[in-house]
Amino acid sequence: MGIPLISIIIPLYNKEECILKTIESITTQDFNNYEIVVVDDGSTDNSVNLIRSLCNDKIRLFHKKNGGPASARNYGVKNASGKWGLFLDADDTLEPDALNILDGLVKKEPNCEFFCCNHFIQADCKKILFSSKFKEGYIRNNFFAYQAKRLRPRAGAALFSMNLLRMYPYNEQFWRYEDADCVFQIMRHTKAFTCPLPIMTYNRNNSEASKPRKNFLEDYISQLSYEGKDCWEQLTLYDLYLQGCRLYPNEMKKLYNPRKMNNLKVKICWKIRTFLYMIGYII
């Protein structure tokens, strides 16, 4: 079969009610040059048996002790054989032409290592486009574009070279916003190429991201630092800081100096962003 162009890495933990739909959204694609790497992160339901019955030369199943999504993704990268990596959560789905779109982007921009497409959000019975601000082309400032919803590299909508994923692995300490820590590192050092076409559907109904951790240190919000970052990345981290103040009020007061987190540079960026919202430049 040769080396698969795209390795689709799926961390799996107790998703028997939806994992088959996720897999089907991949196997029914017209594009065939892929592999599916499912990493069972210590599931206790029937989801592993469902995947085991599907395993073939394109669907591979790996097992590990429960260590969280960051650990499972790193394990998937370690065992993937593709040139490109696409993370997909076990309760999300690819759109029918997703892999053809990604393949076209890779061929169009062979020197790029980081592609990001638009996506849909499924909430209750509604399926809506994430942003109308996506355009095709390279991004000048990744974090400004992040604030403007012109770049949101969520799992399933972002394609990375495997070299990048091995250079910037997930921090396995984090169980919440673990993807932000990894993706922000990549955004800091790598130019993104974006595409306005939606390639996946994010199922917000099953999202765990809004739930705080019992252990505060397992949340990326506990490790925020402005040092060495430009104003737009600082503003992105400030957004997370404000979330942390709502979710972990006591811990945040002990860990962070409010005066430092509300510094002049961040306030200026915040005012600029507010103005851009008012004139419709940012949605």
N, C-alpha and C positions, 0 to 999 in steps of 0.2 A: 504493500500500500504506500510505502514511502513515509516521509515525515509529514504529519498533519500540519496544515498551515495554521489552524486556530485550535487551541486547547480551551475548551469550555469547562471551567472549574466550578463545581457545585458543592459547597459545604452542606452536609445533611445531618439534621438532628430532629428526629420525631416529626416528620412531615408526610406521613402516610396518606393524608387526605388530599395532598396536592402535588406530590413529587412526580407522579406519572404525567400529569398535565404539563409540567415544566419540561420533562424529557421529550414529550410528544411535540412541543413547540420547536424543538431542535431537530428531531429526526424527520420531520415533515418538510424541512427546508429543501429548496432546489439545490442549494450549494452543498457539496458532499465532502469537501476537504477539511474535515474537522475530527476531533475526538472529544468525547465527554469524559471528564475525570470527576467521579463522584467520591467525595471523602466523607465516610460515615464517622461522625464525631461522637461515637458512643451512644447511638440511638437505642431506645428501649421499646419502641413500637414496631410495627410491621414494615416500616419503610425500607429497611435493608433487604428484606425478602422480596419486595416488589422490584427493587433494582437488580438484585441477583438474578432474577428470572429473565432480565433483559440483556445481561452482559454478553458482549461479542467483541469483535476487533475494533469497534468504534466506541463502545461504552465500557469503561473500566471502573471497577469499584475497589476502594481502599478503605481499610479500617484503622482507627486509632482510638486511644482513650479520650474521653471527653475533655477538651481543653479550650473550647470556645471557637468562634468563627475565624479569628485571626490565625490561630494555630492550624485550623483545617485548611485555610487558604494557602498558608505557607507549605503545608504538606502536599497540597495539590500542585503547586508550582514545582516543588521538588520532583514530583513524579510525572509531570507533563512532558510531552515530547514535541509539542508544536513550537513554531517560531513566534506565535502571538498568543497572548492570554486574555481571555474574557471571563470575568467572574459573573456568576449568575446565582442569585439566591434560590433556594429550593421551593419558594412559593411565588416566584415571579415567572414571566414567560417572555420568549422572544416573539417579535412580530414576524409574519410569514416570510418577508424578504430580507431579514436582518443580516444574515451572513453574506448574501450577495452584495448588500450595500457596503459592508465592512471590507469585503474583498475588493470592491471597486475603489474604495478609498486608499487601500494599501497599494494598489497598482498605480493610482493617480499620484500618490506622494510616497514613493519608495524609500525616501530618506527620513520620513517622519516615524517616530516611535510611540506616539500617544495620540489616539483619535477619540473623539467624544461626539456622540450623536444625541439627538433629542429623545424623549421617552413619554409614554403615557402614564397617568396615575389612575389606578382603580380604587375608588372609595365608595363603599356600599354598591349601589347599582350604576354609578356614574364612572365613565372613563373619559378623562380629559387630557389634553396635551399639556405637558409641563410648562413649556414656554414658547412664545411666538417670536422671541428675540434671537433664536439661534440663526447663524448664517454659516455658509460654507467658506472655510478659509482658516488661515493661521490666526491665532489670538496674540495680540500685542502684550497684554498684561493678564495673566491667568486669573489673578485674584480679583482684579476689577471686573473681568468678565464673569467670574463666579458670583459677585454681588449683583451684576446686571442680569443674571439668569441666561447668559450667553454661553456658559460653560458649567455643566454640572455632571462630573464623571461618576455617576452612581453605578453600582454593580449591575451589569447587563447592558449598559449603554456606553461603556468605555472600553476601548481595546488598547492593550499595552504590548510593546515588544517584551518577549520573555527576558531579555537582558535587563530591561528596566525593573521588572518584577523581582529579579534576583538581586539587583542592586539596592532596591528599597523594599525589603520584606516588611510584613506586618509585625507590629509590636504585640507579642502574644500575652503581654500583661493586660491589654485592654479587651474588654468584652462589650463595650458600648462605644460607638463612634470610632471603632478600630480602623474603619476604612478611611476616616478623615485624616488620621495621623499618617497613614501610608500615602494617600492620594495627595495630601498637601506637600509632602516631600517631593513627589514627582512633579507637581505643579510648580514648585519652587525652582526646579532645575531643568525642566523639559518644556519645549514649546508645543502647545496643543493645536491640533487641526480639528475643527468642528464641522458638523453636518446637521442641517435642520430637520432631516428625516427622522421620525421616531422609530427605534428598532426594538424596543421592549416595553413591557407593561409592569410597572411597580405596583404590587398589591399592598396598599397601605392598610388594608383591614387586618393584616397579620403582622404589622410592623411592631418590632420590639424597641425601636429606637427612642420612643418617648418615655419609656419606663426607666426610672433610675436604678442603679445597682445598689445592692446592700453594702457592698464594699466600695466606697467612693473612689479608691485608687484604681479600680478596674475600669473606670470611665476616663476616656481621653480628656475630658473636661478638667480632670485633676492635674494635668501636666501642661497647661497653657503657658507660653512664653513669647513675649514680643521681640526678644533679642534677635537681631540680625534680619528682621523682616520689614518689608516695605509697608506703607500705610494701609494698602488695601488688604494685605494679608493680616495685618493687625486688626483691621475692622472685622474681618471674617472670624478671627479668634475672639474678638470682643462680643460678637453675636453668641458664640458658644459660652463665653463667660456669663452673659446675662441669663442664658438658659440654666447654667449651673447654679446661679443665685436663686432661681425659682425651684430647682429640683433638690439642691443640697445647701440650703441657706446656712446652716451651722458650719458645715465643713468648709464652704467657700470663704466665710468670714475669717476662719482660722488660717487658711492657706494663702489667700490673696490680699494684697494691699489695694483697697478700692481706689485710692488716689493714683496709684501707679497704673491700674487697669483703665482708669478714665483720664488718661493723659491728653495733653493738648493735641498731639498728632492724630489720635483716634477721634477726638471731638471734631476736628476740622474735616476729616474724612466722613464722619457721620453727617455733618451739615451738608457736605457736597452730595452725599448719597440722597439725603432728604430732598434736596433741590432737584436732583435728577429724577426722583420719584414724582415730584410735583409736575414736572414738564413732560412726563411720560417717557423719558429716555430709559429709565429702569422700571420694570414692572414688579 
